[in-house]
Amino acid sequence: MLEKTYDSASVEPRIARKWEEGNAFAAGANAEPGAETFSIVIPPPNVTGSLHMGHALNNTLQDIMVRFERMRGKDVLWQPGMDHAGIATQMVVERKLAEQKLPGRREIGREAFIEKVWEWKDESGGLIFNQLKRLGASCDWSRERFTMDEGLSEAVLEVFVSLYKEGLIYKDKRLVNWDPKLLTAISDLEVEQVEVAGNLWHLRYPLEDGVSYEYPISFDDEGNPVEFETRDYLVVATTRPETLLGDSGVAVHPDDMRYTDIVGKHVILPIVGRRIPIVADEYPDPTAGTGAVKMTPAHDFNDFEVGRRQKLAMINILTIDGKIELTDNDEFLEGLQPAPEQLAHWNALNGLDRFQARERIVQILEEAGLVDRIEPHKHTVPHGDRGGVPIEPRLTEQWYVDAATLAKPAIASVREGRTKFVPKNWEKTYFEWMENIQPWCVSRQLWWGHQIPAWYGPDGQVFVEKSEEEALQAAIQHYLSHEGPMKAYVENLLEDFRPGDILTRDEDVLDTWFSSALWPFSTLGWPHKTPELDRYYQTDVLVTGFDIIFFWVARMMMMGLHLMKDESGTPIEPFHTVYVHALVRDKNGQKMSKSKGNVIDPLNLIDEYGADALRFTLAIMAAQGRDVKLDPARIAGYRNFGTKLWNATRFAEMNGVKNDPAFVPEAVTLTVNRWIITELSRTRQEVTEAIETYRFNEAAGSLYRFVWNQLCDWYLELLKPIFSGEDEGARAESQACVAYILDETYKLLHPFMPFMTEELWDHTGDRDNLLCLTRWPTSTYQDETAAGEINWLIDIVSGIRSVRAEMNVPPSAVAPLVVVGANQQIRDRLLSQDAAIRRLARVESISLGDAAPKGAAQIVIGEATACLPLGSLIDVSAERARLEKAMTKLDVERAKIASKLSNERFVANAKAEVVEAEKERLAEIDVQMSSLQTALLRVAEAG
């Protein structure tokens, strides 16, 4: 006998072991001969990571598709793997060394540090894989890959060298997001915007000697200037006064008439004394502030672009750790002849932290009368998500990929429909970014990662090859073929030398997104022509969040189309569909964050409710384009859904239900059995089509309705008289039919709730196969007559029950039912379903009538009207008083909430979740009021 309650904590590990022992998830498991393939690559989690709600949603949706297609007999590969997570992993290991009071990475050197990282990875890295297994992820775990493993490292080398030789990778000096704490460039994805309460400093930059202009200070009603003052300075505004030291120009809009006469003139940069030009450029907004914008091309992304257009100097005034560098800075000192006072300021500022320098610079400017005004100013400041400090746009020489060239085929692929986004609206986001794509900075100043395969000769000449030996041969060939001192230098070394005498390797490593961009084919063995690559590439669908469309999806598209070609040389997309899921938010719709304290740990939810309940909740809430508002109470509710099926199986077992291999659905005779088989076929079709079209919420909703309502609430209830009756044939048919329906239900529900369904499958029959390797249901059985009759029965019983509930009718009270306007079909149904209606709807008798009796509640069912006299069931006066009191109470509450929501100050100042909760409560009250009004009308009809 099945246990009374389902214990997920004991069942899930046992089922997981069965899957592992049965090698159930191996590529090709359960595949029919000659089956078409279905392959997915897992978005590789960080080796340092742990399961969060985004992972849980993402992998649940992937697993639903993978289990579904495996059960349909396809040759399925779900490729697992992890990302080496350069910054995060290096931080973890450095922190561990510090905690153990061991020498840091600088002390032990690069080679020893990398050994420490590998030790950590082998001991502690990759715990997330075990967490994904707890979620039920059915990856082919035997094929686990790692972005730093030997095969993927070979792929990275191949790609970097080939792209370099094609001119698609190059070095350039550009601005990057620089983390002064981690001392490396970081990607936009590793930058988070943090709102801070700062200041906006309006500073006066003196014009060069003898230059002034008329600045408007008052205007008429039509906006025309009527009063001017003569100024010999420009006012610029900044939130970062310390960057003043690197200014090389001031920009104004070419149509800004205030400054027409002084474009091409110069200002004298305070503290520095540099003479910098006033340039006309489209970038400044004439309506914002004074319309004059200081230009610091080496420390601001927008200024950098203006600086390039206007040929302004790029002056870096910060060290890699965010300190001011002036006195030994050739870029800063060029062309300057400081007076003693200026030199004193430089010496005082040199070496200061950037924020200390900010305070000192403002003080100097105030003393010089060059601070026009200071305004409190809330604004966002980019911070490194790992280092936690404000990042600096920094001008450095880095390695770049020519993304604009690689983007063109990737744009065409989506435009021409070879790769589709679901939902389709994400294509617009993809196009906007791809059509304005910037060079991709792929170098990082770290030690953990793929070291860039570039070596430099003594004169700085770069040699990019797959190995030091190949780079050395390229260098020797290069130097010996060019006359000059380097030729003689190399000739002298050739008899007895080490490679390091000629070459020095680039210390930087590649951005982790570089190796991830190769993921769909590198994990299958590329650059070698492996059977897996031939069979499973192109992959089918990529499931991902919208936040990495740029960083990962677009880059996989670019790399895949450039590197993967068919026999005729036609580029092959890495996947034909990109399914973009939404965010998982808290129950109030707020984004989860540690600072808000609203993070929900999926592992805790699995501990409390089981993996199946979490998975089903995420699936049924995963409507396309709509964020998931996750309330743990919902998970508890869907655990109850699983319990409902468990109890149904137990009820069936107690009533002699056993699997009957000889059962033929088409041979059943009882209307109720023909109905449930028809509804099962409809549900199978709905679920199949919904999964195929990535409408996971609709698939889960169809299953919920079938299992909870049709199977448990109605079918088993309708069978109770048969199970306890004297008709042996009816009982035997029903027992076999219930076993069949339960088996097919386990199959349909398996992709969503794999653990419980596998356990029920194992318990309810002498099986020689796992449920996960069983064929997906294919029944197309339809009996419209039987379905129509039982669904009519459900409608009439539900209608009567609803009226009884609305009118507060005691459960024990019974009354006659009069049916008006019944045609012959309904008369026949009333006759055949008489006992069921009387039992389930608490009706003492059923009769036909020409008109509705006085004081009866009327329920329209198809062409007929079912009439239930209320006078004999309730105290009409007392019920009227109860309803009116409830309506008055709701009226008062509704007025209070409506008053709040009409108050603009409340809506503007209250937390978003509070406002949303009030709106939801208002909607609930309106529904309740409508229900009460209907009930009051019924009472009025009853007299």
C-alpha angles and dihedrals in degrees: 000000000000114000114264093242133026112247107200093182092064099031100050098059091045093050091046089055091051091053091048094047090048092050084229098164101047115130108273095017110153091006119151117232109281091007120169115249130249116191135175129178114215115237095251111245119217115271086233093050136109128202114281131176093267090056090046093054094041095049095041090058092046091048092051090057094042095050091044094052093042089054089049089061099253123145097254130193122178102184114209128198147138137239119234091227099212102204098033095048094045089051092050093052094043089051090049092052090051093048090051090048090238125146114280126245094268090055097047096039134230101291095049092044092053088052089054090052092052090048090053091047092052093047105035111002124104100029087143090075090065088047091052089051089054087055088054099251106172099207122151090257092185088071097054113156134194125202090233097047119117096260097047091044088056090052091050092052092048093051098044094049095044093047090048092052089049090053093247094114119052144148121257140164108241141136118280136178100266122197107209091196099049092033095224143101112259134197126252089254089062091055121087125191113235122191112228134180103238139140138266108221116204106205132191117229109194117230118236116273116296096011123118138146141196112261118196114237103171136031139198125240092277093053097255116142113251103168130041139184127207112243131188094188141054123231115222127177127219141166090205110053091172090070088065087088090067098044115131102172149359118236129207129177114264091232094051101111092195091074105030093109095051102044105120092028123105142239125212109239109234117243090005102057093213117150105230128182131247105228134188114233137157092236102080117083108227090205095055116087113309092336091238115115127193112231121221101168095179094053109035130055095218092044089051091060092046089047092054092049094046096037093238121169118265105224118181112200100172133081120226090266095051101263126136114259117190116129097059095031111112093189091055096043097047111122095358127127104183125206115228092261092053092047090052090054091049092051091049092050098041112107095010119135110257093251093047088050090052091060093045093048092050089050092051092048093048091052089051092049092243098124107096095186142322122227128191105245131187110206141149120262120195113240130186107251092218103035093038095214130110110277122229126221098235132188107230139147109256141159115264138190118220092240094170091065094044092046096063098076090040091055091048092050092060095038091053093046100246088122118032131198119218113231090034095217089077089070088075091056090048093050095046092055098038095048091052096036120155128211110286114239105216103172124095129188094232137110100220111076142047105326110227110258094230127119127191127217122219090270094050095259108152125225117191114195139139094256141018090248092057091045090051092052090048090050094048091048091048097048097042091052094054122070116229144076093307090060092055092044092054094043089056091053100047098086097056119007147121122230089248090063088069106020136048117191122231106255096210125100130214125267108261089237088067094066091038089056088065094048102111093057106020090061088056093057105271131183082045119068097243126176089242092055091049093048106038104032122117092051117214112229136002116210113202147141122263093243093073099044087107101036101044115004095050093044093050088051092050096046096041095051092046098047107028117071134164123234091280092051095254112147116248120216114230091234137002096220135036111198109198113200124199130244125281106233132178121271091273093053094255120142110252116249137157091235091058091045092226100114113134115209111217091205090060089050091050089051091051104036107013130252094272094059092050093047094048091048092052092046097048090048096045098100113166112268095003125108118236112245100202119204115175087220088067090055089052088052093053090046084060087053089058090046089054091059091044091053091046089055090048091049090050091050091051089053095054098262112162134167109267113197090194094058114125113193093205091058098061117117107187114096093224092054094046087050096053093047089052092050090047090055091049091050092048090054093047093048094046094050093044094053091045090055096042094249093136095162091057092049091051091045092053090051092048093052093047098046100039102034110023102029104033107023098039116013098048091040091053090049096056094089090047093051091050096038133096099246103105094184093053091047094049093048091048094047091053092044093051090051090051093047092049092049092051090045091054088053095049093046096042098090089055102037105021101163101052094040092050089050093049091046091052093047101046101055146020094260129180094191139055117251090235088061095045121109119266113251115268103179116141094178113153130180105170093180095055092041091050093051098048094042088051089052090050091049095051094045091045091049093051092045090050092052091048091051093046092050095045092239112180112250092238095053116105131188139175119268120222118197117203125195097014115169122207094272091054091045089054091048092049088053097047094042098038096114094046093050093049093047099043100037098039093241120157096201142355124221139165122243141181095221138019113268116245115269095016128138109235125217117188111217111177109301094343134072122222111210123201116188108227100189092077093046106048144023096256097200094048092047092050090052092048093051094046091050091050091049092050091052091050091047091057093048092046092053092052093050093044089052091053093048093048090054106095092201092055092049092046098045106032120090113269092241091054092052091047092050091052091051091049091050090050090054090049091052091052090053091048092048091052090052093049092049090053090050091049090053089053090051090050090052089052090058 
